[in-house]
């Protein structure tokens, strides 16, 4: 046990972090490993891999994941901003390279050098947007709000070109929430809201797979709907088959025909084998993390930490909600993972980066330190 009288970096970290959040993340990581063990063997066998191929890889991924989470949680707000700026720039360059040289999967170029750079762009984008909005809120001589507005198209236009409309929607929703937190004039709201609606209309009109997903979500019986809604229909069947308490670990059968059972639809596998009660417990953990972080944000006196805490918490919460909503056929399929539960290296490490940043900006700091940090915010 670390003593309160110690003055080491570890002791200072231990007594200033939110240990409830760290504990909740730990529960999700353990749950993710158990659920990957339940969901992935049938997928591995279909692809010609050993049954525990994805489980073994997930365990390997957890090593850098935990390392990144702990390392970034030690950072000061100043270093969080600087790290986010570097990660954003590198991720943006890699996304642009992926558009030209990346490996095409299901009609989209999102991968390069074995990494999905858009995953790392997300937490960096949120931190930079929080930085810009916070500077605009406290200093009239800094064009923070203008920079925040400029940051959005800089991030989402390369994502649209991939195309990756799921991540585009996620970043836009978090940015919009920070925008409202900043309390900007209603004319900005009307203008940017109009641009957003226009963007959805343009995507529907000119991007065939977006239009098909929306049409088939509204009317599953439309042309080829039986084939195109197979995963969603199978996921819903998993919830019916599992009932409240599930069939038991390893006893699921529907997961054997669910193509993305270990990634996008692991929530449905959870329902079949462990029951709706377990799904509700997962929802409770996700909700606990988001609500606790938002409450912490409302009490934080430093503008940057307040915006960053809220933004990163919403990034985590909205991504979780989108994945679960897709599994329940509440929204069209987005191809988005369930944080710390779904299989995936880039997703896990980027989530560790997100939560590490979140823990860092939530750390308790003396009032004098907060007051000292504020004037240097403009300089990073």
N, C-alpha and C positions, 0 to 999 in steps of 0.2 A: 504493500500500500504506500502511495506517495504521500509524504508528510506536507502539511500546509506551510511549515516553516522553511522547507527547501526553497532554494532560489534558482534551481537549474531550469533549463528550457523545457524539459519534460514535465517537471512539477508545475511550472507556470502554465503549460498547455493543459495539463490535467484539471487544474482548478479553475480554468477559464472557459473551457469548452462546454457545450450542452451534452452531457453524457446520456441523457434520454434519447437524443437524436442518434448518437453513435450506437446505442443499444438497439434502437429500432432498425437501423441500417444493417447491423449484425444479424438480426433476426431474418431480414429479407435475404441476405446473402446465404444463410443456412437453408432457408426455405427454397431459394433458387436452385441450390445444389440438389436437394431432395426431389424437387419437381422436374429438374432436368433428367435425373435418374429415372423418373417415372415416364417421362414423355419421349425421350430421345431414342431408346433402343429400336423401336419399330422403324423410325426414320433412317437410322444408321443401317439397318438390315436392308431396307429398300434401296439404299444407295450403294450397297456392297461393302460397307465398312463393318468392323467388329461391333458387337452390340453396345459396348460402352465407349465407343469412339468419341462421341460428343461430351460425355461425362468427363472423360479424362482430359479433353481439351479445355473444358470449362474450369476444371480444377487448376490447370496451368494458367488460365486467364486470370483467375482470382489472385494469383501472386502479385502481378503488376497492379491489379486493381486496388488491392489493399495498400500497396506501397504508394501509389499515386494519391489515394484518399488521405493517408496519414501525412504524407509530405506536404501536400497543398494546405492541409488544415493548420499547419504551423505558420503559414505566411501572414504577414501583416496586410492591412487593406492596401497600402501602397504597392506591395509586391504582388498582391492579387491583381491589381489593375495592370501592372507591367506584364505579368505572365499572360493575362488575357489578351493584351495587345499583340504579343508575339504569337500566341496560339492562333488568334484570329487571322493574322497576316499569313502565317504558314498554311493554315487550313484553306484559306481562300485561294492561294496559289495552287495547292494540291487539287482543289475542286476544279479549277480551270484546266489544269493538266489532265485530269481525269476525263474532261469533256473531249479531249483530243486523243489521249493515249490510253484511257482507262478501259477496263474489261467490261463489256456490255452484259448485263444480267436482266432478263425480262424487259428488254427494250430501253433500259436506263444505264447510263455510265456513271456509277457512283463509287467505284472502287479503283484504287491505284496503289501499287506497292503493298497489296494485301490489307489496306486500310481504307475505311470509309471516312474521308475527311469531314464530311458534313456533320458527323456525330460530334467531333471536337469543336466545330464552329459554333455549335449551339450555346454551351456555357460561356465561351469567350464573348460571343455576341451579347448575351444578357448582361454580363459584367460591364462591357463597354457602353451599352445603352443606359445602364444604371448610372455609370460615371457621368455620361453626357447630361442626362436628365437632372442629376443631383447638382452638377455645376450650374446648369441653367436656372435651377430653383434658388440658388443662394448667391449667385454673382451675375449682375446685369452686364458686366463688361466681358463676359465669356459667352460665345454663341452656342451654349450647350444644347439647347432645344433644336437649333438648326442642325447641329452635328448628329443628334439623335435621329432626326428625320432623314438625314442623308445616309445614316448607317443602315436603315432598313432595306432600301433597294440594293445597296452594296452587297448585302448578305443574301437576299432572296432571289435576285435575278440569276446568279449562277445556279442556284438550286432549281429554279424553274427550267433552266436550259438542260438539266440532267436527263429527264425531268424528275423532280422529287417534290410533289405537291403536299405530301404529308408533313415533311419537315418545314416547308414554306408556311403552311397553315399554323404549325406549332410556334414558330418564331414570331409570326405576325400577331398571334393571340397574346403571347407574353409581352411583346412590344406595346400592343394596344393597352394592356393592363398598366404597364409602367407609364404610358402616355397619360392615362386618366389619373394616376397617382400624382403626376407632375402638375395637374390642375391647369392645363393649357386652355386657351380661349375656345369657345364652342365653334368658332369658324374653322379652327384647325380640325376639330372633331368631324364637322360636316365634310370638309375637303378630303381628309384622309379616309373617312368612311366611304365616301363616294368612289375613291380610287380602289378601295378594297372590293366593293361590290362589282365595280367594272372589271377588276381582275378575275373574279369568280366567273362572271359572264363570258369573258374572253376565253378562259380556260374551257368552259363548257362548250363554247362555240367552235373552237379551233383545235382542241386537243382530244382526239378520238377516245383514248382510254379513260379520260376524266369524264367525258360525256357518257360513255358506256357504264361506268361505275355508278354514276348518279341515276341514270335511267333504270338500271337493274336493281338498285337499292329501293327506288320508289315502286317499281313494278317488276318483281322477280320473274313473272311469267312472260316478260318480253323476249324477243328473239334471242335464242341461245342462252336464256336465263338459267336453265337447268344446269348447264355446264359451268357457267360463270359464277354461280352462287353456291357451288358445291361445298367450298370450305365453310362458308357462313352457315349453310344448312346443316352441315355435319357438326359444327361447333354447337349450334342450338340443340341438336340431338344429344350431344354430350351432357348438357345441363339437365335435360329430361331424364337421361339414363342414370345419372349419378344421384339425383334426388338430393335430399338434405344431408345425408351422411356418406354418400359415395359407395362405390363397389368395393373399395379397399385397395391398398397399394399393389400395383402390378396386375390388377384384375380388369383394367379397362380394355375394351375391345374396339370401340369407335376410334380411339387414337391411332389404331393401325392403318386407317385409311385417310387420316387427316394429314395433308401434305406438309404443313408448317407447324406440326404439333409442338416442336421444341422451341419455336421462336414466337411468331405472331399469335399463335393460338394455344399457348401453354396454359392460359387461364381456363380454356375449355377442358383441357386434360385434367386440370386441378378439380374442376367440377365433377367430372366423371369418376375419378378415383377417390377423391377426398371429400366430395360433397359441397353443396352450396354454403354450408356453415363455414368451411375452411375458406371459401372464396370471400365470404363476408369478413372473416378475420383479416385476410390480406387487405381488403378495402379499408378496414379499420386502421391497420398499420400505416398505409399510405396516407389516409386522412389525418392521423395523429401527427405524422411528420410535417405535412403541409400546414395544418392549423397551428401547431406549436411554432413553426418558423414565422408564420404571418403575425402571430401575437408578439413574438420577439421583435419583428420588424417595426411594429407599431410603437414599441417602447424605446427603440434605438434613437439616440440623439444625433448621431452622425448621419447626414443626408445620404452619402454614398452607401454606407452599410445598410441603411434602411431600404433604399431602392434595390440594392443587390440581393439582400436577403429575400425580399418579396419576389423579385424576378426569378431567382434561382429556384425558390420553393414552387412558384407557379409553373416553371419549366418542368420540374419533376412531377408535379401533380397533374398537369394537363396531359403530359405524355402517358402517365399511368391511366388516366381517365379515357383517353382516346383508345388505347389498346383494349381495355375492358369493354368499352362501348362497342367496338368492332366485333368482339367475341359474342356480344349479346344482340348483335344486329341492330344497334341503335343509330349507327352512322355507317357510311360506306367504308370499305376496307382501305386502310392507310399504309400497311406494311411497317408498323411501328412496334418496337419491342416493349415488354413490360419490365420496368426498371428493376435490375438485380435478380429478376426471375427468369427471363428469357435467355436462351443461349446466344452468345455472340461476343467476340473479343473487343471490337471497336466500341460497341454499345456499352459494355461493362466498364471499360477504362474511361470512356467519356463521362459516364455517370459518376464514376469515382472522382473525376475532375470537378464535375458540377457540385457534388456533395462536399468535397474537400474545400472548394471555394466557399460554399455555404457555411460550413462549420467555422471557417476562418473569419468571415465577416460577422458571424454571430457571437464570437468570443467576447466575454466580459472584459471591459477595459475601464481603468479609472477615468473619472470625469475630466481630469486634467489632461489625460492622454487624448481623449476625444476632442477636446477643445484645441489641442496642439495640432491634431491631424487635419482639421478642417481647412486652415489657410493654405496648406500645401496641396490640397486636392486638385487645384488647377494645373499643377505641375506633374501630377502622377506620383 
